[in-house]
Amino acid sequence: MHYGDFMNRTKLTSNDKAKKYPMLVHRDGDVCFYDKMPFIQEVEGLQRTFDHLNNDEYDNRLENLVLCHYDCNQKKKHDYDMQLLAVDKLKENVSSASLGGRENLSTTYESTDELTEGEVNRIINKLTTTYLQERLPDNDQDTFLSFSDTLNSITYLVQQDTKGRGSQVAVRRAIDVRCCSIGEFQILREDGKRIIRRRRSQSNLDGT
């Protein structure tokens, strides 16, 4: 671990997760590390979580993180076989990083000199989707977000990742796409202000 990692030992924040998520997906795929099954945010226990391979919740190195189901995250605490898998994965990640794997992985998302327009757009799309899905869960059609604050917050996250390459116009387009007539979110006006809310399914509208 680098000296800087010791000096910045804090728990993962929402901003940290939004930044690291696309890199973890690029490295491992968007599936649970332990059972290799996809995430289902609306099913209890199958939601996406971040697991610290060495069980140190303050060690937020990319090498020490994997995506996994909530149930697997909890089960791992008492499952010897899963802990062995975690130890092996951490060793693999550290070894890959020492050979330049971490730098290669980060290039897609962090090297602003090498980022293409397409890569910037992928970052914008990933961060927009993650931000909306984390704050507007599938089973909650009542929670809403301020459109202006959401736009500014996602733009801030994108510009952190791209050192200013991501524009607010591009983020607005990404939000609009996810709020189209067949999207999972919608933009409404309430008390004169624009808000974003998860779209109600037809079954919910019918009361079934």
C-alpha positions in Angstrom: 0.0 0.0 0.0 1.3 3.5 -0.9 1.9 6.0 1.8 -0.9 8.2 0.5 -3.4 5.3 1.0 -2.5 5.3 4.8 -3.0 9.1 4.9 -6.5 8.9 3.3 -8.2 6.1 5.2 -11.9 6.8 5.0 -15.0 4.8 4.2 -16.2 4.6 0.6 -18.4 7.6 -0.2 -21.0 7.8 -3.0 -18.5 9.8 -5.0 -15.9 7.1 -4.6 -18.3 4.4 -5.7 -19.4 6.3 -8.7 -15.7 6.8 -9.7 -14.6 3.3 -9.1 -17.7 1.5 -10.4 -16.9 1.7 -14.2 -13.3 0.6 -13.6 -14.5 -2.4 -11.6 -16.9 -3.3 -14.3 -14.2 -2.9 -16.9 -11.9 -5.3 -14.9 -14.4 -7.9 -13.6 -17.7 -7.4 -15.5 -20.9 -6.1 -14.0 -21.7 -9.4 -12.1 -21.2 -10.6 -8.6 -17.6 -11.7 -8.0 -18.6 -14.6 -5.8 -21.5 -16.3 -7.7 -21.0 -14.7 -11.1 -24.7 -13.8 -11.4 -26.1 -10.4 -12.4 -27.4 -7.8 -10.1 -31.1 -7.2 -9.6 -31.6 -4.0 -7.7 -35.3 -4.6 -7.0 -34.7 -8.0 -5.4 -33.7 -8.0 -1.8 -30.2 -9.5 -1.4 -29.3 -9.3 -5.1 -28.5 -5.6 -5.0 -25.0 -4.4 -6.1 -22.6 -3.7 -3.2 -18.9 -3.0 -3.0 -16.9 -5.6 -1.1 -13.5 -5.1 0.5 -11.5 -8.3 -0.2 -9.4 -8.0 3.0 -12.4 -7.0 5.1 -10.8 -3.6 5.8 -13.6 -1.1 5.0 -11.0 1.8 5.1 -8.7 0.1 2.5 -10.3 1.5 -0.7 -7.6 0.7 -3.2 -9.1 -0.5 -6.5 -7.2 -3.8 -6.0 -9.1 -4.4 -2.7 -12.6 -3.9 -4.2 -15.0 -6.1 -6.0 -18.7 -5.9 -6.9 -20.9 -8.5 -5.3 -24.5 -9.2 -4.2 -25.6 -7.8 -0.8 -26.2 -11.4 0.4 -22.8 -12.6 -0.7 -21.2 -9.6 1.0 -22.9 -10.6 4.3 -22.2 -14.4 3.8 -18.5 -13.9 3.1 -18.0 -12.7 6.7 -18.6 -16.2 8.0 -17.8 -18.3 4.9 -14.2 -19.7 4.8 -14.3 -20.7 1.1 -15.5 -17.2 0.1 -12.7 -15.6 2.2 -10.1 -17.8 0.4 -11.5 -16.6 -2.9 -11.2 -13.0 -1.7 -7.6 -13.5 -0.6 -6.7 -15.0 -4.0 -8.5 -12.2 -5.9 -6.6 -9.6 -3.9 -3.3 -11.2 -4.7 -4.2 -11.4 -8.4 -5.3 -7.7 -8.4 -2.1 -6.6 -6.7 0.1 -8.6 -9.0 -1.7 -7.2 -12.0 -1.2 -3.7 -10.7 2.5 -4.2 -10.1 2.8 -5.3 -13.8 1.1 -2.2 -15.0 -2.5 -3.5 -15.1 -3.8 -0.8 -12.8 -2.4 1.9 -15.1 -3.8 0.2 -18.2 -7.2 -0.1 -16.5 -7.2 3.5 -15.3 -6.2 4.9 -18.7 -9.7 4.4 -20.0 -11.2 6.4 -17.2 -8.6 8.6 -15.7 -5.9 9.6 -18.3 -7.3 12.9 -19.6 -4.6 13.2 -22.2 -5.6 9.9 -23.8 -9.4 10.0 -23.4 -11.4 10.0 -26.7 -14.8 11.6 -27.0 -16.4 8.2 -27.0 -14.6 7.3 -23.7 -15.8 10.5 -22.1 -19.3 9.7 -23.2 -19.1 6.2 -21.7 -18.0 7.8 -18.4 -20.9 10.2 -18.5 -23.4 7.4 -19.2 -22.0 5.2 -16.4 -21.9 7.9 -13.8 -25.4 9.1 -14.8 -26.9 5.6 -14.6 -25.2 4.9 -11.3 -26.2 8.2 -9.7 -29.9 7.8 -10.6 -30.2 4.1 -9.8 -28.6 4.5 -6.3 -30.8 7.4 -5.3 -34.0 6.3 -7.0 -34.3 2.6 -6.2 -36.7 0.3 -8.2 -39.2 -0.2 -5.5 -39.6 3.5 -4.6 -41.7 5.7 -6.9 -42.2 8.4 -4.3 -38.6 9.6 -3.8 -37.6 12.4 -6.2 -34.4 14.4 -7.0 -34.0 18.0 -7.9 -33.2 18.2 -11.6 -30.8 21.1 -11.3 -28.9 19.5 -8.3 -28.7 16.2 -10.1 -27.4 17.8 -13.2 -24.8 19.8 -11.3 -23.8 16.8 -9.1 -23.3 14.4 -12.0 -21.4 17.1 -13.9 -19.1 17.6 -10.9 -18.4 13.8 -10.7 -17.7 13.6 -14.5 -15.4 16.5 -14.4 -13.5 15.0 -11.5 -13.0 11.8 -13.5 -12.1 13.7 -16.7 -10.4 16.8 -15.3 -12.9 19.1 -17.0 -13.5 17.1 -20.2 -17.2 16.3 -19.5 -19.7 19.1 -20.2 -23.0 19.9 -18.5 -24.7 19.8 -21.9 -23.5 16.2 -22.4 -24.7 15.2 -18.9 -28.1 16.8 -19.6 -28.4 14.7 -22.7 -27.6 11.6 -20.7 -30.2 12.4 -18.1 -32.8 13.2 -20.9 -32.1 9.8 -22.5 -32.8 8.0 -19.2 -36.0 10.0 -18.8 -37.4 9.4 -22.3 -40.9 7.9 -22.7 -39.7 4.3 -22.3 -36.9 5.1 -19.8 -37.0 4.0 -16.2 -37.0 7.6 -14.9 -39.1 10.7 -15.8 -38.8 14.4 -15.5 -41.8 16.2 -13.9 -42.6 19.6 -12.7 -43.6 20.1 -9.1 -44.2 23.5 -7.5 -42.6 25.1 -10.5 -39.4 23.1 -10.2 -38.2 20.2 -12.4 -37.7 16.9 -10.5 -36.7 13.4 -11.5 -38.6 10.4 -10.2 -38.6 6.7 -11.1 -41.3 6.0 -13.6 -44.3 4.2 -12.3 -44.8 0.8 -13.9 -48.2 0.0 -15.5 -48.9 -2.6 -12.7 -48.4 0.2 -10.1 -50.7 2.5 -12.0 -53.4 -0.2 -12.2 -52.9 -1.0 -8.5 -51.9 -4.6 -9.0 
